[in-house]
Amino acid sequence: MTRRLPDYRRADDSNYFEYSLEYGEVNSSAQKPAILLIGGAEGGTEGEDAATEWFLKQANYGDYLVLRCGSLGGQAGWVADNYGDLIHSAAELSINSRDAANNPEVVQYIKDADALFIAGGDQNKYEDYWEGTATESAINYLVNHKKVPVAGTSAGMAILGDYYYAPSRRGLLSSEILDDPFHENTQDILRSDFLQIPFLKNVITDTHLDRYNDDHPETRYGRIFGLMARIIQDSNQPVYGIGLDEGAFVAIDDKGMAKVFGNASEQGQDAYFLQTNGAPPEQIESGEPLIWDNNGQAVKVYKIQGTPEGSGLFDLNNWLIASGGTWEYWFTTGGYSGFQQESI
């Protein structure tokens, strides 16, 4: 029988909040390390159901914890209501200050989790409130020492990469970075000083790649390409990227093998695995359009369309072994208007 703890509890001068649902005793054993990357706007689809079930099974009937900033959401309650037979408990914490992120009770609550889900929102707040705190250390402890499964959607996925884009102002458009790689909105490309996630070394992640509506006049394919151009220019070393359409889920097992969940719709719900192809941009200067062509082979990309069964395979150990998808090249002969994605 389900027991509901007090639905709303506040502590540390209202800086964090907890929402918890607990179930009867379930004997859980060791979890399996795993990563679930979510492109955002997942919204009750077959792909979401299959990916969530895959993720929770890695937690082996353990305690499921959602972290976020801002007000509480409904993720923990949704998991408890729909997947109660796969978990022992579900809880949610909203950590909204650095004081709260260093609160010993908060830190212990994180360390006790058997599965971690980082919600969407604003990755800049995650960086501002959590980076360099005991919460950051607790998350890294969960992932790298306790080795529990970790998931992130939208902003929560963005901060899982070794490189991450955490804008302190309006987010970057594809046209802005491709027409000026040093546009003022590119100031917050960060690296390696936050979360340390296996198999995502030298990787930048981006979400909502296919989102296009009145509020979002451009897709983000050119944005992740431009971010990789800036990173290779600044770091002078190989760079990788994982970009997801909305409704796409990349499930990475403990061996670094990735498959993609989604709904197999005619458009969207695709995952893109990007890697630089050896040559840096031919032109990358402030105020000038990016030229990164390399004979039409600047960035090599493997595209997998997600299905409810989980499709494709991509080996994140070597970025070479792949199946179930198609290879592409992305390049620009000059800024946003010259950006192209061509099948090989």
C-alpha positions as CSV (number, residue, x, y, z in Angstrom):
1,M,0.0,0.0,0.0
2,T,1.3,3.5,-0.9
3,R,2.3,5.7,2.0
4,R,2.5,9.5,1.3
5,L,4.9,11.5,3.3
6,P,4.2,15.2,3.9
7,D,3.9,16.6,0.4
8,Y,5.7,19.9,1.0
9,R,8.5,20.6,3.4
10,R,10.8,23.5,3.5
11,A,14.1,24.1,5.3
12,D,17.2,26.2,5.2
13,D,15.3,29.5,5.1
14,S,13.1,28.2,2.2
15,N,16.1,27.5,0.0
16,Y,15.2,24.0,-0.9
17,F,12.1,22.0,-1.1
18,E,11.3,18.3,-0.9
19,Y,8.4,16.3,-2.3
20,S,8.4,12.6,-1.5
21,L,6.4,9.5,-2.2
22,E,7.4,6.3,-0.5
23,Y,6.3,2.8,-1.2
24,G,6.3,-0.5,0.8
25,E,9.6,-2.2,1.4
26,V,11.3,-3.5,-1.7
27,N,14.6,-5.4,-1.4
28,S,16.9,-3.6,-3.8
29,S,20.4,-4.6,-4.7
30,A,23.2,-3.0,-6.6
31,Q,22.4,-0.5,-9.3
32,K,23.9,-0.5,-12.8
33,P,25.7,2.6,-14.0
34,A,23.9,4.1,-16.9
35,I,23.2,7.5,-18.6
36,L,19.9,8.7,-20.2
37,L,20.1,11.9,-22.3
38,I,16.8,13.4,-23.1
39,G,16.2,16.0,-25.8
40,G,13.3,17.8,-24.0
41,A,9.6,18.1,-24.6
42,E,9.2,14.3,-24.1
43,G,5.6,14.6,-23.2
44,G,4.0,11.2,-22.5
45,T,5.1,9.3,-25.7
46,E,5.8,5.7,-26.3
47,G,9.4,6.5,-26.5
48,E,9.4,8.2,-23.2
49,D,7.7,5.2,-21.6
50,A,10.2,2.8,-23.0
51,A,13.2,4.9,-22.1
52,T,11.9,5.6,-18.5
53,E,11.4,1.9,-18.0
54,W,14.9,1.1,-19.3
55,F,16.3,3.7,-16.9
56,L,14.4,2.7,-13.8
57,K,15.4,-1.0,-14.3
58,Q,19.1,0.1,-14.0
59,A,18.2,1.5,-10.6
60,N,17.0,-2.0,-9.5
61,Y,14.0,-1.0,-7.4
62,G,15.9,1.8,-5.6
63,D,15.2,5.3,-4.5
64,Y,14.6,7.8,-7.4
65,L,15.6,11.4,-6.9
66,V,14.8,14.4,-9.1
67,L,17.0,17.6,-8.8
68,R,16.0,21.0,-10.1
69,C,16.0,24.7,-9.5
70,G,13.0,26.9,-9.0
71,S,9.7,25.5,-7.9
72,L,8.9,21.9,-7.6
73,G,7.7,19.9,-10.6
74,G,5.7,16.8,-11.1
75,Q,8.5,14.4,-12.2
76,A,8.7,12.4,-9.0
77,G,5.0,12.1,-8.7
78,W,4.7,11.0,-12.3
79,V,7.2,8.3,-11.8
80,A,5.6,7.2,-8.6
81,D,2.1,7.0,-10.2
82,N,3.2,5.2,-13.4
83,Y,6.2,3.1,-12.5
84,G,5.7,2.4,-8.8
85,D,6.5,-1.3,-9.4
86,L,10.0,-0.4,-10.5
87,I,11.1,1.9,-7.6
88,H,11.2,1.9,-3.8
89,S,10.5,5.7,-3.5
90,A,10.5,8.9,-5.5
91,A,11.4,12.3,-4.3
92,E,12.2,15.8,-5.6
93,L,14.5,18.5,-4.4
94,S,14.6,22.1,-5.7
95,I,18.0,23.5,-4.7
96,N,17.8,27.3,-5.2
97,S,20.9,28.8,-3.6
98,R,24.5,28.0,-2.8
99,D,23.7,27.8,0.9
100,A,21.1,25.2,0.2
101,A,23.5,23.3,-2.1
102,N,25.9,23.1,0.9
103,N,23.3,22.0,3.4
104,P,24.4,18.7,4.9
105,E,20.8,17.3,4.9
106,V,20.5,18.1,1.2
107,V,23.9,16.5,0.5
108,Q,23.0,13.3,2.4
109,Y,19.7,13.1,0.6
110,I,21.4,13.2,-2.7
111,K,24.0,10.6,-1.7
112,D,21.3,8.2,-0.6
113,A,19.7,8.1,-4.0
114,D,19.8,5.0,-6.3
115,A,18.8,6.9,-9.5
116,L,19.2,10.6,-10.3
117,F,17.2,12.7,-12.7
118,I,18.2,16.3,-13.4
119,A,15.2,18.2,-14.6
120,G,14.9,20.9,-17.3
121,G,15.0,24.6,-16.6
122,D,17.9,26.9,-16.8
123,Q,21.4,25.4,-16.9
124,N,22.9,28.8,-15.9
125,K,21.1,28.5,-12.5
126,Y,22.5,25.0,-12.1
127,E,25.9,26.3,-12.7
128,D,25.4,29.4,-10.4
129,Y,23.8,27.5,-7.5
130,W,25.5,24.1,-7.6
131,E,29.0,24.4,-9.2
132,G,31.8,24.1,-6.6
133,T,29.4,23.2,-3.8
134,A,28.8,20.0,-1.8
135,T,25.8,19.3,-4.2
136,E,28.2,19.1,-7.1
137,S,30.4,16.7,-5.1
138,A,27.5,14.6,-4.1
139,I,26.3,14.2,-7.7
140,N,29.8,13.2,-8.9
141,Y,29.9,10.8,-5.9
142,L,26.7,9.2,-7.1
143,V,27.8,8.8,-10.7
144,N,31.5,7.9,-10.3
145,H,31.7,6.0,-6.9
146,K,28.2,4.7,-6.1
147,K,27.7,4.3,-9.8
148,V,24.0,4.9,-10.0
149,P,22.1,5.7,-13.2
150,V,21.8,9.4,-14.1
151,A,19.4,11.1,-16.5
152,G,19.0,14.7,-17.7
153,T,16.5,16.4,-19.8
154,S,16.8,19.7,-21.6
155,A,19.0,21.9,-19.2
156,G,19.6,18.8,-17.2
157,M,21.1,17.1,-20.2
158,A,23.1,20.2,-21.2
159,I,25.1,20.2,-18.0
160,L,26.1,16.5,-18.3
161,G,28.6,17.1,-21.1
162,D,32.3,17.7,-20.4
163,Y,31.7,21.0,-22.3
164,Y,28.5,22.8,-21.6
165,Y,26.8,26.0,-22.7
166,A,25.2,27.8,-19.7
167,P,24.1,31.3,-21.0
168,S,23.7,34.0,-18.4
169,R,21.5,35.9,-20.9
170,R,19.3,35.0,-23.8
171,G,20.2,31.7,-25.5
172,L,22.3,31.6,-28.6
173,L,20.8,31.2,-32.1
174,S,22.3,29.2,-34.9
175,S,22.6,32.3,-37.1
176,E,24.3,34.3,-34.4
177,I,27.2,31.9,-33.8
178,L,27.5,30.9,-37.5
179,D,27.5,34.5,-38.7
180,D,29.9,35.6,-35.8
181,P,31.6,32.8,-33.9
182,F,32.4,35.3,-31.1
183,H,28.9,36.8,-30.8
184,E,28.3,38.2,-27.3
185,N,25.9,35.3,-26.6
186,T,28.8,32.8,-26.9
187,Q,30.5,33.9,-23.7
188,D,29.3,31.0,-21.5
189,I,30.9,27.9,-23.2
190,L,32.4,26.1,-20.2
191,R,34.3,22.9,-19.5
192,S,35.3,20.3,-17.0
193,D,34.6,22.3,-13.8
194,F,31.2,20.8,-13.0
195,L,29.9,17.2,-13.5
196,Q,32.2,14.3,-14.5
197,I,30.0,11.9,-16.5
198,P,31.5,8.7,-17.9
199,F,31.8,8.5,-21.7
200,L,31.1,12.2,-22.2
201,K,34.7,13.4,-22.0
202,N,35.4,16.1,-24.6
203,V,31.7,16.1,-25.5
204,I,29.3,19.0,-25.7
205,T,25.6,18.3,-25.5
206,D,22.7,20.2,-26.9
207,T,18.9,19.7,-26.9
208,H,15.7,20.7,-28.7
209,L,17.6,20.6,-32.0
210,D,14.5,20.5,-34.2
211,R,12.4,23.0,-32.2
212,Y,11.0,25.5,-34.6
213,N,8.0,27.8,-33.8
214,D,7.0,31.4,-33.4
215,D,9.1,31.7,-30.2
216,H,12.0,29.8,-31.7
217,P,12.6,31.0,-35.3
218,E,15.6,28.7,-35.9
219,T,16.6,25.1,-35.3
220,R,19.7,24.4,-33.3
221,Y,21.7,22.1,-35.7
222,G,23.9,25.1,-36.7
223,R,24.3,26.0,-33.0
224,I,25.9,22.8,-31.9
225,F,28.1,22.9,-35.0
226,G,29.1,26.4,-34.2
227,L,29.8,25.6,-30.5
228,M,32.1,22.8,-31.7
229,A,33.9,25.2,-33.9
230,R,34.6,27.6,-31.0
231,I,35.7,24.7,-28.8
232,I,38.2,23.3,-31.3
233,Q,39.5,26.8,-31.9
234,D,39.9,27.4,-28.2
235,S,41.2,24.0,-27.1
236,N,43.1,22.8,-30.2
237,Q,42.0,19.2,-29.6
238,P,39.4,16.8,-30.9
239,V,35.8,17.7,-29.9
240,Y,32.6,15.6,-29.9
241,G,29.0,16.4,-29.7
242,I,25.7,14.7,-28.9
243,G,22.6,16.6,-30.0
244,L,19.0,15.5,-29.6
245,D,15.7,16.4,-31.3
246,E,12.8,16.9,-28.9
247,G,11.3,13.5,-27.9
248,A,14.6,11.6,-28.5
249,F,16.3,9.6,-25.7
250,V,19.9,8.3,-25.8
251,A,20.4,5.4,-23.4
252,I,24.0,4.6,-22.6
253,D,24.9,1.4,-20.8
254,D,27.8,0.7,-18.5
255,K,29.9,-0.4,-21.5
256,G,29.5,3.0,-23.3
257,M,27.1,1.6,-25.9
258,A,24.2,3.9,-26.9
259,K,20.8,3.3,-28.4
260,V,18.0,5.7,-29.1
261,F,14.4,5.7,-28.0
262,G,11.7,7.7,-29.7
263,N,8.5,7.3,-31.6
264,A,9.9,6.6,-35.1
265,S,7.8,9.5,-36.5
266,E,8.5,10.7,-40.0
267,Q,10.3,13.7,-38.7
268,G,12.2,14.5,-35.5
269,Q,13.1,12.4,-32.5
270,D,16.6,11.8,-33.9
271,A,19.9,11.6,-32.1
272,Y,23.1,13.0,-33.6
273,F,26.6,11.9,-32.7
274,L,29.1,14.5,-34.0
275,Q,32.9,14.4,-34.2
276,T,35.4,16.8,-35.7
277,N,37.2,15.5,-38.7
278,G,40.7,16.7,-38.1
279,A,40.8,20.1,-39.7
280,P,40.0,23.3,-37.7
281,P,37.8,26.0,-39.2
282,E,39.3,27.9,-42.2
283,Q,37.9,31.2,-40.9
284,I,36.9,31.8,-37.3
285,E,37.1,35.5,-36.5
286,S,35.1,38.0,-34.5
287,G,32.5,39.7,-36.6
288,E,33.1,37.4,-39.6
289,P,31.0,34.5,-40.8
290,L,32.3,31.1,-39.8
291,I,33.9,29.1,-42.7
292,W,34.3,25.4,-41.7
293,D,34.2,23.4,-44.9
294,N,37.1,21.0,-45.1
295,N,35.9,19.9,-48.6
296,G,32.4,19.4,-47.2
297,Q,33.6,17.1,-44.4
298,A,34.1,19.5,-41.4
299,V,32.1,17.4,-38.9
300,K,31.2,13.8,-39.3
301,V,27.8,12.9,-37.9
302,Y,25.9,9.7,-37.2
303,K,22.1,10.1,-37.1
304,I,19.8,7.5,-35.4
305,Q,16.1,7.8,-35.4
306,G,14.6,6.8,-32.1
307,T,12.0,4.0,-31.8
308,P,9.9,2.7,-28.9
309,E,12.0,-0.5,-28.9
310,G,15.3,1.4,-28.8
311,S,17.1,1.6,-32.1
312,G,20.6,1.7,-33.4
313,L,24.0,1.3,-31.7
314,F,26.8,3.8,-31.2
315,D,30.0,3.1,-29.4
316,L,31.1,6.0,-27.3
317,N,34.4,4.4,-26.6
318,N,35.7,4.9,-30.1
319,W,33.0,6.9,-32.0
320,L,33.5,4.6,-34.9
321,I,31.4,1.5,-34.4
322,A,27.8,2.3,-35.3
323,S,24.7,0.6,-36.8
324,G,21.0,1.3,-37.4
325,G,21.5,4.9,-38.6
326,T,23.1,6.9,-41.3
327,W,26.3,9.0,-41.6
328,E,26.3,12.6,-42.6
329,Y,28.7,15.5,-43.0
330,W,27.9,19.0,-41.6
331,F,29.8,22.0,-42.9
332,T,29.5,25.7,-43.7
333,T,31.0,27.5,-46.7
334,G,30.1,30.8,-45.1
335,G,28.0,31.5,-42.0
336,Y,24.3,30.6,-41.5
337,S,23.4,30.7,-45.1
338,G,26.2,28.4,-46.0
339,F,25.5,25.7,-43.4
340,Q,24.6,22.3,-44.9
341,Q,23.9,18.8,-43.7
342,E,24.6,16.1,-46.3
343,S,24.2,12.4,-46.2
344,I,27.2,10.3,-47.1
